[in-house]
């Protein structure tokens, strides 16, 4: 399943996979390490919640009803912990902190009146591929924490990158929910289509964790336009209702209360012609790797499966050959 060991692109032929991983970590060290490592708090939040279920008082049906009600009405705070770390709403690292010179800081309006913070990062025009990556992040932090990834996509893989910040995250207005995030995703795609310097580029949609669910939904709705050339999915889930029982077995009886669905397993087979790269960290402690395997099984589009044996949920991106796998996919399916 592994690709060969040649370098990401011709101007870095001497780099070995471990060197690329070290370079990623060097970029990441500009941001506080704690913020980069803890970009998904759903597990810890739910585990804390579920600790109450171990109390003998749970024998009271009244308390059980209260806990169920809290999960139902507060699940957006659990699923979308936009204020974690505590300064994530106000402290958004800028591309210049990572040595990115050619970028714009944007505020893109949505059709329903929100304003989305975004970074548009341009690859060097002399060496750039004709590719724009539309990047969707995980469920915590902000786009600034993912700038080390964008740096590699721009400098080594030579792609333009549009980093979109969901509503309620970072400097974006509003409150996050499934419907709203899909509006945000469409807004980002439409921005690329309408901007003169980007509209003729090949679009690659890249999603991590819940960003993978966003990506699947967006591409399924837009494949008929034939301007999306590829999808990259990392450590995402089949659906939130199925994630709860597999990731948190004590909470399985609460899964029916989940009104944020993200039905990727049902939606993904609708994508027929857009090639998809699956990047699965086999030591993912948040989303069981079986979710990625299942999505690969139901996928009807051209597809590539790549495993990162030591990849955990948040550190898969730092594994050797991660970016090599993306580059190979771009070379074969997107920009031969």
Secondary structure as GFF3:
##gff-version 3
##sequence-region A 1 336
A	DSSP	three_ten_helix	10	12	.	.	.	ID=ss1
A	DSSP	alpha_helix	17	28	.	.	.	ID=ss2
A	DSSP	alpha_helix	33	37	.	.	.	ID=ss3
A	DSSP	alpha_helix	42	51	.	.	.	ID=ss4
A	DSSP	three_ten_helix	52	54	.	.	.	ID=ss5
A	DSSP	three_ten_helix	56	59	.	.	.	ID=ss6
A	DSSP	alpha_helix	61	79	.	.	.	ID=ss7
A	DSSP	three_ten_helix	95	98	.	.	.	ID=ss8
A	DSSP	beta_strand	103	109	.	.	.	ID=ss9
A	DSSP	beta_strand	115	121	.	.	.	ID=ss10
A	DSSP	beta_strand	131	136	.	.	.	ID=ss11
A	DSSP	three_ten_helix	143	146	.	.	.	ID=ss12
A	DSSP	alpha_helix	147	155	.	.	.	ID=ss13
A	DSSP	beta_strand	160	164	.	.	.	ID=ss14
A	DSSP	alpha_helix	178	194	.	.	.	ID=ss15
A	DSSP	beta_strand	202	208	.	.	.	ID=ss16
A	DSSP	alpha_helix	210	222	.	.	.	ID=ss17
A	DSSP	three_ten_helix	223	225	.	.	.	ID=ss18
A	DSSP	beta_strand	228	234	.	.	.	ID=ss19
A	DSSP	alpha_helix	240	247	.	.	.	ID=ss20
A	DSSP	three_ten_helix	249	257	.	.	.	ID=ss21
A	DSSP	alpha_helix	264	268	.	.	.	ID=ss22
A	DSSP	beta_strand	276	281	.	.	.	ID=ss23
A	DSSP	alpha_helix	289	298	.	.	.	ID=ss24
A	DSSP	beta_strand	303	308	.	.	.	ID=ss25
A	DSSP	three_ten_helix	316	318	.	.	.	ID=ss26
A	DSSP	alpha_helix	322	329	.	.	.	ID=ss27
A	DSSP	pi_helix	330	334	.	.	.	ID=ss28
###
